[in-house]
């Protein structure tokens, strides 16, 4: 069939390929993106609901997919930037409590991500008008995986995390990781977005045309629920570990030495109360005790801090059970130079660390995954002005740890991902492969001054329990202090921003090694590879079927 080039161009304009749209259509599309950004944010713990409205996630991205189908290529890049910035500005609104500039870092990064993502979603729709929604879903999974990688890795906003209360559905994470849940969640949005591209009248027809795929998804969803109901084991027969988590409800970095001393007194007082319930071990939070214990013991460069460190060590020496605490661990940076340099600065490297005490210091874990911009920025030479800008705005750099430490406390082996390390499935997997029987996260989120921030962080860790079938214990300075059994069920928690302690018996379950623990993010790789070759095939077929014909016509074979 031969189609005149003039007619092809006319159809392109009508389909929005050239970006020529009436103002009313543009306003409608922007409105749809605003709606999707709101639905996306409300699916998670949000400014409206502390624990989130997880069912919304299944339709949250429908408006985005409608816009993808309707918008032309010129506007699609702008729409990607707009949605990326807006959705994360709403979702992570509490970032401003860390620093007024922080709210720009994450939304700007996601603005860049979605500038790239939207055209890929558009290409899937253009190349495969009937089943492109399945390809779009796989592309979305690839995006969610890639956004967790590298220096900018940031797992917040993975749509599968919205389903943390839906315990039967999320058991599939032991096989696929959280991204398997994401696929089940995003498929309905992609399908409905395609069906509604021309409004509700076309949806019924699209349902009829796609009934086999709709039935297939329904069967897959049902089988996932059945698996989720039948799979979780009975953990009541597993050995028990009685843990005490102290929540002292204070930002340990605020207030200087007087605050450090006051927090230490609060921690010891609450620990004394917890000891009355006969725990096997006591956990304090990330940087609960600030002055570097090892540094001030060795070098005594600050006598006031040394005296507080001595009180800390004397307290630990008389305890009958192990204690674990976060600490700002200072180590000599250049062994050939003195601790204090000629200009008065310290010759040290700081690490965000965890100390295990059993009468004396037994072992140290140093954080391996640092928060971009706020904890490190490794591009001083490439971006010197931006580096200085961050330093001048009081961002604090840490050194990188190199080992996935597994502690042994009187026969119980556990690991302690620090702060947001627990939202990375691959990091917790490494601890599990190293022999950790329990995962213990120490966190300081008090800077957020937001219950929503605490819960967003805490609920993501539900998936680490399922992925590795390990109990998770979270000891935080202000929330969400909790225990999570290997099925992903939160068994107890302290209210955020309250002072107190929690003593709980948790199962030490090591009865299986999950597929996710063995193979890691295989599902994400499979999705990306499938999406890549599917897109490539579409481009090749388009090139074969459409080629220039004689006399300025397009020939379609």
Kinemage of the C-alpha trace (Angstrom):
@kinemage 1
@onewidth
@group {chain A} dominant
@subgroup {mainchain}
@vectorlist {calphas} color= white
{ca unk a 1} P 0.000 0.000 0.000
{ca unk a 2} L 1.322 3.441 -0.939
{ca unk a 3} L 0.354 6.503 1.094
{ca unk a 4} L 1.077 10.067 -0.127
{ca unk a 5} L 3.678 11.842 2.014
{ca unk a 6} L 1.311 14.809 2.468
{ca unk a 7} L -1.283 12.528 4.048
{ca unk a 8} L 1.350 10.983 6.355
{ca unk a 9} L 2.336 14.441 7.586
{ca unk a 10} L -1.319 15.370 8.125
{ca unk a 11} L -1.881 12.225 10.187
{ca unk a 12} L 1.262 12.967 12.184
{ca unk a 13} L -0.078 16.394 13.139
{ca unk a 14} L -3.450 14.921 14.079
{ca unk a 15} L -1.735 12.310 16.248
{ca unk a 16} L 0.351 14.927 18.000
{ca unk a 17} L 3.681 13.664 16.696
{ca unk a 18} L 4.793 17.188 15.801
{ca unk a 19} L 3.724 18.536 19.174
{ca unk a 20} L 1.074 20.855 17.631
{ca unk a 21} L -1.769 20.738 20.186
{ca unk a 22} L -4.537 23.097 21.088
{ca unk a 23} L -4.034 24.961 24.388
{ca unk a 24} L -7.020 23.208 25.956
{ca unk a 25} L -5.409 19.811 25.286
{ca unk a 26} L -2.135 20.945 26.834
{ca unk a 27} L -3.925 22.139 29.948
{ca unk a 28} L -5.790 18.837 30.144
{ca unk a 29} L -2.560 16.869 29.860
{ca unk a 30} L -0.840 18.961 32.536
{ca unk a 31} L -3.877 18.453 34.756
{ca unk a 32} L -3.616 14.687 34.265
{ca unk a 33} L 0.061 14.766 35.254
{ca unk a 34} L -0.746 16.761 38.399
{ca unk a 35} L -3.446 14.220 39.268
{ca unk a 36} L -1.016 11.338 38.746
{ca unk a 37} L 1.649 13.002 40.909
{ca unk a 38} L -0.901 13.350 43.726
{ca unk a 39} L -2.171 9.771 43.411
{ca unk a 40} L 1.417 8.489 43.324
{ca unk a 41} L 2.297 10.374 46.513
{ca unk a 42} L -0.890 9.393 48.339
{ca unk a 43} L -0.253 5.707 47.602
{ca unk a 44} L 2.706 5.932 49.979
{ca unk a 45} L 2.701 7.311 53.529
{ca unk a 46} L 1.882 10.932 52.776
{ca unk a 47} L 0.973 14.365 54.076
{ca unk a 48} L -2.668 13.195 54.211
{ca unk a 49} L -2.283 9.647 55.561
{ca unk a 50} L 0.690 8.663 57.744
{ca unk a 51} L 0.472 5.030 56.608
{ca unk a 52} L -0.609 5.660 53.002
{ca unk a 53} L -3.480 4.442 50.828
{ca unk a 54} L -1.880 1.474 49.086
{ca unk a 55} L -4.816 0.512 46.757
{ca unk a 56} L -4.382 3.840 44.922
{ca unk a 57} L -1.055 2.597 43.549
{ca unk a 58} L -2.842 0.316 41.049
{ca unk a 59} L -4.328 3.349 39.260
{ca unk a 60} L -1.891 6.088 40.273
{ca unk a 61} L 0.004 6.154 36.972
{ca unk a 62} L -3.071 5.831 34.714
{ca unk a 63} L -3.110 9.596 33.961
{ca unk a 64} L 0.585 9.467 33.024
{ca unk a 65} L -0.017 6.695 30.510
{ca unk a 66} L -2.982 8.568 29.024
{ca unk a 67} L -0.713 11.571 28.469
{ca unk a 68} L 1.978 9.320 26.991
{ca unk a 69} L -0.556 8.046 24.440
{ca unk a 70} L -2.020 11.456 23.592
{ca unk a 71} L 0.957 13.818 23.633
{ca unk a 72} L 3.261 14.484 20.711
{ca unk a 73} L 6.993 13.859 20.714
{ca unk a 74} L 7.929 17.487 21.246
{ca unk a 75} L 5.925 17.852 24.448
{ca unk a 76} L 6.737 14.434 25.842
{ca unk a 77} L 10.158 15.607 27.082
{ca unk a 78} L 8.666 18.591 28.886
{ca unk a 79} L 5.958 16.431 30.421
{ca unk a 80} L 8.571 13.982 31.695
{ca unk a 81} L 10.498 16.776 33.404
{ca unk a 82} L 7.311 18.251 34.852
{ca unk a 83} L 6.026 14.965 36.287
{ca unk a 84} L 9.410 13.877 37.646
{ca unk a 85} L 9.949 17.118 39.533
{ca unk a 86} L 6.376 17.489 40.810
{ca unk a 87} L 5.837 13.897 41.942
{ca unk a 88} L 9.002 13.794 44.044
{ca unk a 89} L 8.555 17.318 45.386
{ca unk a 90} L 5.190 16.164 46.791
{ca unk a 91} L 6.331 12.679 47.789
{ca unk a 92} L 9.529 13.821 49.564
{ca unk a 93} L 8.257 17.198 50.804
{ca unk a 94} L 9.874 16.536 54.204
{ca unk a 95} L 13.375 16.836 52.686
{ca unk a 96} L 13.202 20.600 53.326
{ca unk a 97} L 13.470 19.882 57.046
{ca unk a 98} L 16.989 18.565 56.489
{ca unk a 99} L 18.113 21.630 54.545
{ca unk a 100} L 16.156 24.196 52.470
{ca unk a 101} L 18.193 23.200 49.416
{ca unk a 102} L 17.598 19.460 49.802
{ca unk a 103} L 14.150 19.582 48.195
{ca unk a 104} L 15.794 20.590 44.912
{ca unk a 105} L 18.297 17.744 44.712
{ca unk a 106} L 15.933 14.785 44.493
{ca unk a 107} L 13.162 16.362 42.355
{ca unk a 108} L 15.768 17.709 39.915
{ca unk a 109} L 17.370 14.274 39.627
{ca unk a 110} L 13.967 12.744 38.907
{ca unk a 111} L 13.195 15.481 36.439
{ca unk a 112} L 16.221 14.234 34.479
{ca unk a 113} L 15.196 10.579 34.867
{ca unk a 114} L 11.693 11.163 33.527
{ca unk a 115} L 12.962 13.242 30.604
{ca unk a 116} L 14.533 9.952 29.488
{ca unk a 117} L 11.748 7.631 30.665
{ca unk a 118} L 8.764 9.328 28.986
{ca unk a 119} L 10.164 9.031 25.432
{ca unk a 120} L 10.859 5.333 26.003
{ca unk a 121} L 7.276 4.823 27.149
{ca unk a 122} L 6.100 6.792 24.109
{ca unk a 123} L 8.231 4.654 21.792
{ca unk a 124} L 6.681 1.471 23.233
{ca unk a 125} L 3.199 2.847 22.555
{ca unk a 126} L 4.085 4.011 19.045
{ca unk a 127} L 5.803 0.801 17.957
{ca unk a 128} L 3.248 -1.557 19.505
{ca unk a 129} L -0.163 0.156 19.619
{ca unk a 130} L -1.996 -2.953 20.874
{ca unk a 131} L 0.309 -4.576 23.449
{ca unk a 132} L 2.747 -1.738 24.082
{ca unk a 133} L 1.309 -1.360 27.582
{ca unk a 134} L 3.072 -4.595 28.597
{ca unk a 135} L 6.362 -3.281 27.216
{ca unk a 136} L 5.769 0.011 29.028
{ca unk a 137} L 5.421 -1.899 32.302
{ca unk a 138} L 8.731 -3.680 31.754
{ca unk a 139} L 10.411 -0.364 30.931
{ca unk a 140} L 9.036 1.024 34.198
{ca unk a 141} L 10.606 -1.892 36.109
{ca unk a 142} L 13.923 -1.203 34.406
{ca unk a 143} L 13.694 2.446 35.455
{ca unk a 144} L 12.925 1.486 39.069
{ca unk a 145} L 15.964 -0.783 39.189
{ca unk a 146} L 18.383 1.653 37.558
{ca unk a 147} L 17.355 4.478 39.881
{ca unk a 148} L 18.717 2.463 42.809
{ca unk a 149} L 22.167 2.096 41.255
{ca unk a 150} L 25.326 4.166 41.485
{ca unk a 151} L 26.102 7.381 43.304
{ca unk a 152} L 22.536 8.715 42.936
{ca unk a 153} L 20.906 5.450 44.020
{ca unk a 154} L 17.635 6.268 45.797
{ca unk a 155} L 15.009 3.516 46.223
{ca unk a 156} L 12.301 5.808 47.648
{ca unk a 157} L 9.303 5.844 45.314
{ca unk a 158} L 9.529 2.275 43.990
{ca unk a 159} L 5.840 1.659 43.499
{ca unk a 160} L 5.943 -1.888 44.872
{ca unk a 161} L 6.768 -0.444 48.301
{ca unk a 162} L 3.232 0.925 48.547
{ca unk a 163} L 1.951 -2.619 49.090
{ca unk a 164} L 3.703 -3.252 52.413
{ca unk a 165} L 0.336 -3.807 54.233
{ca unk a 166} L -0.852 -6.295 51.574
{ca unk a 167} L 0.973 -9.250 53.132
{ca unk a 168} L -0.269 -12.054 50.793
{ca unk a 169} L 0.638 -10.102 47.645
{ca unk a 170} L 4.168 -9.154 48.666
{ca unk a 171} L 5.388 -12.679 49.514
{ca unk a 172} L 6.455 -12.965 45.875
{ca unk a 173} L 9.384 -10.700 46.834
{ca unk a 174} L 11.271 -13.770 48.119
{ca unk a 175} L 11.579 -14.729 44.430
{ca unk a 176} L 11.616 -11.462 42.492
{ca unk a 177} L 12.495 -8.834 45.073
{ca unk a 178} L 10.269 -5.794 45.460
{ca unk a 179} L 10.243 -5.183 41.687
{ca unk a 180} L 8.074 -8.250 41.119
{ca unk a 181} L 5.435 -6.531 43.226
{ca unk a 182} L 6.011 -3.326 41.239
{ca unk a 183} L 5.171 -5.142 38.007
{ca unk a 184} L 1.864 -6.406 39.416
{ca unk a 185} L 1.050 -2.850 40.495
{ca unk a 186} L 2.069 -0.986 37.328
{ca unk a 187} L 0.418 -3.314 34.792
{ca unk a 188} L -3.155 -2.140 35.571
{ca unk a 189} L -2.123 1.505 35.203
{ca unk a 190} L -0.464 0.838 31.848
{ca unk a 191} L -3.465 -1.164 30.626
{ca unk a 192} L -6.078 1.390 31.698
{ca unk a 193} L -3.961 4.243 30.378
{ca unk a 194} L -3.939 2.617 26.943
{ca unk a 195} L -7.647 1.817 27.073
{ca unk a 196} L -8.618 5.351 28.124
{ca unk a 197} L -6.466 7.229 25.629
{ca unk a 198} L -9.594 8.192 23.656
{ca unk a 199} L -11.866 8.381 26.694
{ca unk a 200} L -14.248 5.895 28.293
{ca unk a 201} L -16.051 4.817 25.074
{ca unk a 202} L -12.925 3.066 23.831
{ca unk a 203} L -12.203 1.255 27.088
{ca unk a 204} L -14.899 -1.383 26.624
{ca unk a 205} L -13.639 -2.190 23.135
{ca unk a 206} L -10.062 -2.393 24.368
{ca unk a 207} L -11.099 -4.752 27.177
{ca unk a 208} L -12.744 -7.012 24.623
{ca unk a 209} L -9.708 -6.969 22.332
{ca unk a 210} L -7.339 -7.676 25.227
{ca unk a 211} L -9.495 -10.163 27.140
{ca unk a 212} L -6.911 -12.948 26.927
{ca unk a 213} L -4.224 -10.725 28.486
{ca unk a 214} L -6.689 -9.418 31.088
{ca unk a 215} L -7.528 -12.982 32.076
{ca unk a 216} L -3.834 -13.863 32.148
{ca unk a 217} L -3.102 -10.998 34.531
{ca unk a 218} L -6.049 -12.004 36.725
{ca unk a 219} L -4.739 -15.566 36.913
{ca unk a 220} L -1.220 -14.332 37.720
{ca unk a 221} L -2.539 -12.027 40.430
{ca unk a 222} L -4.643 -14.825 41.936
{ca unk a 223} L -1.758 -17.295 41.899
{ca unk a 224} L 0.451 -14.693 43.588
{ca unk a 225} L -2.117 -14.301 46.357
{ca unk a 226} L -2.413 -18.084 46.784
{ca unk a 227} L 1.378 -18.365 46.980
{ca unk a 228} L 1.415 -15.525 49.517
{ca unk a 229} L -1.155 -17.227 51.704
{ca unk a 230} L 0.504 -20.651 51.607
{ca unk a 231} L 4.220 -19.763 51.579
{ca unk a 232} L 4.970 -18.035 54.942
{ca unk a 233} L 6.268 -20.543 57.464
{ca unk a 234} L 5.407 -20.951 61.113
{ca unk a 235} L 8.185 -19.081 62.880
{ca unk a 236} L 6.995 -19.978 66.377
{ca unk a 237} L 9.377 -22.955 66.540
{ca unk a 238} L 12.465 -20.898 65.645
{ca unk a 239} L 14.904 -19.952 68.434
{ca unk a 240} L 13.998 -16.671 70.136
{ca unk a 241} L 16.144 -13.605 70.712
{ca unk a 242} L 14.897 -11.088 73.227
{ca unk a 243} L 15.942 -7.654 71.986
{ca unk a 244} L 15.622 -4.215 73.579
{ca unk a 245} L 15.459 -1.123 71.318
{ca unk a 246} L 15.944 2.285 72.912
{ca unk a 247} L 14.313 5.310 71.261
{ca unk a 248} L 15.656 8.428 72.975
{ca unk a 249} L 13.812 10.876 70.668
{ca unk a 250} L 16.526 13.458 70.057
{ca unk a 251} L 18.548 14.566 67.055
{ca unk a 252} L 21.950 13.523 68.327
{ca unk a 253} L 23.789 16.108 66.205
{ca unk a 254} L 21.917 19.117 67.584
{ca unk a 255} L 23.081 21.118 70.592
{ca unk a 256} L 26.789 20.331 70.845
{ca unk a 257} L 28.471 18.703 73.834
{ca unk a 258} L 25.651 19.486 76.283
{ca unk a 259} L 23.237 17.576 74.016
{ca unk a 260} L 25.672 14.653 73.692
{ca unk a 261} L 25.872 14.367 77.466
{ca unk a 262} L 22.120 14.721 77.925
{ca unk a 263} L 21.412 12.072 75.282
{ca unk a 264} L 23.865 9.669 76.926
{ca unk a 265} L 22.049 10.070 80.233
{ca unk a 266} L 18.690 9.456 78.509
{ca unk a 267} L 20.026 6.355 76.753
{ca unk a 268} L 21.417 4.849 79.947
{ca unk a 269} L 18.235 5.655 81.898
{ca unk a 270} L 15.958 4.036 79.290
{ca unk a 271} L 18.318 1.074 79.005
{ca unk a 272} L 18.097 0.556 82.753
{ca unk a 273} L 14.313 0.417 82.494
{ca unk a 274} L 14.520 -2.006 79.571
{ca unk a 275} L 16.855 -4.298 81.529
{ca unk a 276} L 14.042 -4.965 83.987
{ca unk a 277} L 12.378 -6.985 81.181
{ca unk a 278} L 15.422 -9.254 80.874
{ca unk a 279} L 16.542 -8.737 77.255
{ca unk a 280} L 19.433 -10.613 75.641
{ca unk a 281} L 20.862 -7.490 73.987
{ca unk a 282} L 20.272 -3.717 73.894
{ca unk a 283} L 20.305 -1.609 70.724
{ca unk a 284} L 20.784 2.142 70.528
{ca unk a 285} L 20.279 4.084 67.297
{ca unk a 286} L 22.554 5.445 64.583
{ca unk a 287} L 25.078 7.928 66.110
{ca unk a 288} L 23.235 7.652 69.427
{ca unk a 289} L 26.591 8.330 71.070
{ca unk a 290} L 28.353 11.002 69.017
{ca unk a 291} L 31.968 11.505 70.221
{ca unk a 292} L 34.183 8.984 68.426
{ca unk a 293} L 34.908 6.327 71.045
{ca unk a 294} L 37.978 4.865 69.366
{ca unk a 295} L 39.453 8.270 68.424
{ca unk a 296} L 39.100 9.911 71.812
{ca unk a 297} L 40.338 6.792 73.594
{ca unk a 298} L 43.495 6.719 71.474
{ca unk a 299} L 44.360 10.392 71.020
{ca unk a 300} L 42.431 12.478 73.591
{ca unk a 301} L 42.454 15.600 71.412
{ca unk a 302} L 39.428 16.985 73.304
{ca unk a 303} L 39.516 16.353 77.064
{ca unk a 304} L 35.838 17.153 77.556
{ca unk a 305} L 34.805 14.582 74.949
{ca unk a 306} L 37.353 12.132 76.281
{ca unk a 307} L 35.722 12.297 79.720
{ca unk a 308} L 32.313 11.526 78.167
{ca unk a 309} L 33.818 8.661 76.165
{ca unk a 310} L 35.356 7.322 79.392
{ca unk a 311} L 31.928 7.411 81.079
{ca unk a 312} L 30.529 5.515 78.078
{ca unk a 313} L 33.251 2.854 78.264
{ca unk a 314} L 32.895 2.513 82.035
{ca unk a 315} L 29.155 2.031 81.609
{ca unk a 316} L 29.675 -0.667 78.968
{ca unk a 317} L 32.277 -2.449 81.114
{ca unk a 318} L 29.776 -3.263 83.870
{ca unk a 319} L 26.904 -4.456 81.658
{ca unk a 320} L 25.930 -8.118 81.807
{ca unk a 321} L 24.635 -8.294 78.226
{ca unk a 322} L 25.874 -6.991 74.859
{ca unk a 323} L 25.086 -3.441 73.724
{ca unk a 324} L 25.096 -2.112 70.167
{ca unk a 325} L 25.256 1.592 69.341
{ca unk a 326} L 25.822 3.909 66.419
{ca unk a 327} L 28.913 6.114 66.699
{ca unk a 328} L 30.875 8.688 64.726
{ca unk a 329} L 34.032 6.625 64.344
{ca unk a 330} L 37.174 8.698 63.765
{ca unk a 331} L 40.298 7.014 62.431
{ca unk a 332} L 43.743 8.450 61.720
{ca unk a 333} L 43.725 9.499 58.071
{ca unk a 334} L 47.474 9.835 57.456
{ca unk a 335} L 49.514 7.546 59.747
{ca unk a 336} L 52.640 9.560 59.031
{ca unk a 337} L 51.210 12.747 60.583
{ca unk a 338} L 50.137 13.599 64.157
{ca unk a 339} L 46.440 13.527 65.175
{ca unk a 340} L 46.325 17.329 65.264
{ca unk a 341} L 47.942 19.107 62.324
{ca unk a 342} L 49.892 22.364 62.425
{ca unk a 343} L 46.853 24.379 61.330
{ca unk a 344} L 44.785 22.997 64.225
{ca unk a 345} L 42.667 20.615 62.136
{ca unk a 346} L 42.375 16.923 62.935
{ca unk a 347} L 44.140 14.312 60.848
{ca unk a 348} L 41.159 11.988 60.784
{ca unk a 349} L 38.650 10.205 58.594
{ca unk a 350} L 35.125 9.979 59.957
{ca unk a 351} L 32.919 6.921 59.494
{ca unk a 352} L 29.277 6.412 60.319
{ca unk a 353} L 29.752 3.271 62.380
{ca unk a 354} L 28.173 0.673 64.654
{ca unk a 355} L 29.980 -0.628 67.750
{ca unk a 356} L 29.323 -3.972 69.428
{ca unk a 357} L 30.199 -4.016 73.135
{ca unk a 358} L 30.181 -7.029 75.383
{ca unk a 359} L 31.990 -5.569 78.357
{ca unk a 360} L 34.571 -4.248 75.910
{ca unk a 361} L 34.569 -3.225 72.251
{ca unk a 362} L 34.212 -6.405 70.220
{ca unk a 363} L 33.811 -5.259 66.605
{ca unk a 364} L 32.960 -2.271 64.381
{ca unk a 365} L 30.887 -1.942 61.218
{ca unk a 366} L 31.437 1.129 59.030
{ca unk a 367} L 28.694 2.275 56.671
{ca unk a 368} L 29.310 1.240 53.051
{ca unk a 369} L 26.490 3.092 51.240
{ca unk a 370} L 26.539 6.836 51.858
{ca unk a 371} L 23.707 9.264 51.106
{ca unk a 372} L 24.575 11.288 47.976
{ca unk a 373} L 25.237 14.999 48.486
{ca unk a 374} L 24.482 14.935 52.228
{ca unk a 375} L 27.065 12.318 53.328
{ca unk a 376} L 29.510 12.337 50.435
{ca unk a 377} L 30.202 13.867 47.039
{ca unk a 378} L 33.087 12.121 45.236
{ca unk a 379} L 33.343 14.576 42.347
{ca unk a 380} L 35.360 17.412 43.883
{ca unk a 381} L 37.751 17.595 40.917
{ca unk a 382} L 35.020 17.450 38.287
{ca unk a 383} L 32.666 19.934 39.994
{ca unk a 384} L 34.826 22.024 42.373
{ca unk a 385} L 32.372 24.912 42.691
{ca unk a 386} L 29.447 22.644 43.504
{ca unk a 387} L 31.632 20.765 45.998
{ca unk a 388} L 32.508 24.022 47.777
{ca unk a 389} L 28.855 25.045 47.695
{ca unk a 390} L 27.854 21.845 49.517
{ca unk a 391} L 30.628 22.230 52.088
{ca unk a 392} L 29.681 25.850 52.731
{ca unk a 393} L 26.094 24.792 53.366
{ca unk a 394} L 27.096 22.469 56.224
{ca unk a 395} L 26.822 19.120 54.458
{ca unk a 396} L 28.875 16.525 56.356
{ca unk a 397} L 31.132 14.010 54.550
{ca unk a 398} L 31.849 10.480 55.810
{ca unk a 399} L 34.397 7.883 54.812
{ca unk a 400} L 33.272 4.735 52.978
{ca unk a 401} L 33.369 1.427 54.811
{ca unk a 402} L 34.418 -1.621 52.802
{ca unk a 403} L 33.197 -4.723 54.668
{ca unk a 404} L 29.745 -6.227 55.188
{ca unk a 405} L 30.344 -7.019 58.838
{ca unk a 406} L 28.450 -9.843 60.537
{ca unk a 407} L 28.510 -9.492 64.329
{ca unk a 408} L 28.337 -12.418 66.735
{ca unk a 409} L 26.646 -11.675 70.064
{ca unk a 410} L 26.812 -14.785 72.217
{ca unk a 411} L 25.889 -17.116 69.380
{ca unk a 412} L 23.454 -14.900 67.448
{ca unk a 413} L 24.850 -13.621 64.157
{ca unk a 414} L 23.442 -10.305 62.956
{ca unk a 415} L 24.314 -7.380 60.687
{ca unk a 416} L 23.526 -3.696 61.060
{ca unk a 417} L 22.810 -1.721 57.889
{ca unk a 418} L 22.938 1.951 58.904
{ca unk a 419} L 20.202 4.446 58.071
{ca unk a 420} L 19.001 4.135 54.491
{ca unk a 421} L 21.244 1.142 53.713
{ca unk a 422} L 18.254 -0.993 54.685
{ca unk a 423} L 16.231 0.216 51.671
{ca unk a 424} L 18.725 -1.384 49.253
{ca unk a 425} L 17.877 -5.020 48.650
{ca unk a 426} L 21.351 -5.866 47.350
{ca unk a 427} L 23.050 -4.579 50.533
{ca unk a 428} L 20.860 -6.579 52.925
{ca unk a 429} L 21.302 -9.585 50.640
{ca unk a 430} L 25.100 -9.303 51.053
{ca unk a 431} L 24.738 -9.350 54.835
{ca unk a 432} L 22.505 -12.417 54.595
{ca unk a 433} L 24.928 -14.232 52.299
{ca unk a 434} L 27.650 -13.408 54.838
{ca unk a 435} L 25.777 -15.348 57.511
{ca unk a 436} L 23.510 -12.794 59.194
{ca unk a 437} L 20.632 -14.535 60.978
{ca unk a 438} L 18.900 -11.280 61.938
{ca unk a 439} L 19.033 -7.867 60.227
{ca unk a 440} L 19.247 -4.934 62.663
{ca unk a 441} L 18.892 -1.444 61.237
{ca unk a 442} L 20.108 1.556 63.247
{ca unk a 443} L 18.663 4.855 62.005
{ca unk a 444} L 18.633 8.551 62.836
{ca unk a 445} L 15.708 10.139 60.951
{ca unk a 446} L 14.892 12.735 63.593
{ca unk a 447} L 16.206 15.526 61.338
{ca unk a 448} L 13.109 15.066 59.134
{ca unk a 449} L 10.761 16.182 61.928
{ca unk a 450} L 8.141 14.216 59.969
{ca unk a 451} L 6.203 11.119 60.971
{ca unk a 452} L 5.644 10.463 57.255
{ca unk a 453} L 9.391 10.357 56.578
{ca unk a 454} L 9.861 7.892 59.443
{ca unk a 455} L 7.108 5.592 58.158
{ca unk a 456} L 8.147 5.810 54.496
{ca unk a 457} L 11.594 4.617 55.533
{ca unk a 458} L 10.421 1.968 57.974
{ca unk a 459} L 7.830 0.316 55.737
{ca unk a 460} L 10.302 -0.276 52.892
{ca unk a 461} L 12.250 -2.602 55.180
{ca unk a 462} L 9.281 -4.982 55.237
{ca unk a 463} L 10.571 -6.215 51.877
{ca unk a 464} L 14.067 -6.932 53.183
{ca unk a 465} L 12.514 -9.373 55.669
{ca unk a 466} L 10.604 -11.197 52.910
{ca unk a 467} L 13.372 -11.138 50.306
{ca unk a 468} L 15.780 -12.932 52.655
{ca unk a 469} L 13.330 -14.544 55.125
{ca unk a 470} L 15.065 -12.924 58.045
{ca unk a 471} L 13.711 -11.094 61.055
{ca unk a 472} L 14.344 -7.356 60.893
{ca unk a 473} L 14.847 -5.230 64.003
{ca unk a 474} L 14.904 -1.436 63.685
{ca unk a 475} L 16.321 0.682 66.506
{ca unk a 476} L 15.951 4.391 65.779
{ca unk a 477} L 16.290 7.609 67.704
{ca unk a 478} L 12.794 8.848 66.796
{ca unk a 479} L 11.062 6.207 64.643
{ca unk a 480} L 10.119 3.875 63.170
{ca unk a 481} L 11.471 1.603 65.931
{ca unk a 482} L 9.902 -1.787 65.242
{ca unk a 483} L 10.288 -5.528 64.733
{ca unk a 484} L 9.361 -7.312 61.496
{ca unk a 485} L 9.057 -11.067 61.212
{ca unk a 486} L 10.312 -12.949 58.107
{ca unk a 487} L 6.805 -12.872 56.602
{ca unk a 488} L 6.970 -9.071 56.454
{ca unk a 489} L 4.457 -8.509 59.231
{ca unk a 490} L 5.306 -5.618 61.573
{ca unk a 491} L 4.856 -7.263 64.966
{ca unk a 492} L 5.472 -4.256 67.236
{ca unk a 493} L 6.518 -0.628 67.030
{ca unk a 494} L 6.974 2.545 69.054
{ca unk a 495} L 5.109 5.684 68.085
{ca unk a 496} L 7.440 8.053 66.209
{ca unk a 497} L 8.842 11.034 68.079
{ca unk a 498} L 8.216 9.573 71.511
{ca unk a 499} L 10.792 8.669 74.147
{ca unk a 500} L 10.749 5.040 75.236
{ca unk a 501} L 11.991 1.522 74.674
{ca unk a 502} L 10.661 -1.661 73.151
{ca unk a 503} L 11.496 -5.181 74.349
{ca unk a 504} L 10.406 -7.953 72.024
{ca unk a 505} L 11.101 -11.629 71.424
{ca unk a 506} L 11.915 -12.180 67.753
{ca unk a 507} L 12.455 -15.431 65.849
{ca unk a 508} L 15.960 -16.268 64.679
{ca unk a 509} L 14.837 -18.014 61.500
{ca unk a 510} L 17.400 -19.484 59.101
{ca unk a 511} L 15.322 -22.304 57.665
{ca unk a 512} L 15.662 -21.373 53.993
{ca unk a 513} L 17.748 -19.464 51.504
{ca unk a 514} L 15.409 -17.653 49.165
{ca unk a 515} L 15.764 -17.350 45.422
{ca unk a 516} L 16.286 -13.616 45.847
{ca unk a 517} L 19.114 -14.190 48.338
{ca unk a 518} L 20.775 -16.620 45.916
{ca unk a 519} L 20.232 -14.776 42.632
{ca unk a 520} L 19.715 -11.166 43.652
{ca unk a 521} L 18.010 -8.808 41.197
{ca unk a 522} L 17.610 -11.352 38.409
{ca unk a 523} L 14.019 -10.272 37.811
{ca unk a 524} L 15.065 -6.661 37.226
{ca unk a 525} L 17.745 -7.743 34.743
{ca unk a 526} L 15.316 -10.043 32.933
{ca unk a 527} L 12.782 -7.220 32.648
{ca unk a 528} L 15.379 -4.780 31.295
{ca unk a 529} L 16.774 -7.246 28.767
{ca unk a 530} L 13.290 -8.167 27.570
{ca unk a 531} L 12.307 -4.496 27.246
{ca unk a 532} L 15.511 -3.657 25.356
{ca unk a 533} L 15.153 -6.392 22.759
{ca unk a 534} L 11.424 -5.806 22.425
{ca unk a 535} L 12.046 -2.131 21.671
{ca unk a 536} L 14.908 -2.988 19.324
{ca unk a 537} L 12.725 -5.461 17.452
{ca unk a 538} L 10.029 -2.821 17.074
{ca unk a 539} L 12.487 -0.316 15.635
{ca unk a 540} L 13.884 -2.877 13.178
{ca unk a 541} L 10.411 -3.897 12.038
{ca unk a 542} L 9.393 -0.265 11.653
{ca unk a 543} L 12.453 0.330 9.497
{ca unk a 544} L 11.648 -2.694 7.336
{ca unk a 545} L 7.961 -1.920 6.911
{ca unk a 546} L 8.311 1.796 6.249
{ca unk a 547} L 10.739 3.055 3.626
{ca unk a 548} L 10.788 5.962 1.164
{ca unk a 549} L 9.007 5.211 -2.086
{ca unk a 550} L 9.250 6.889 -5.466
{ca unk a 551} L 7.873 10.360 -6.063
{ca unk a 552} L 7.941 11.462 -2.391
{ca unk a 553} L 5.670 8.737 -1.132
{ca unk a 554} L 6.018 6.396 1.856
{ca unk a 555} L 5.777 2.740 1.019
{ca unk a 556} L 4.478 0.447 3.791
{ca unk a 557} L 5.084 -3.261 3.200
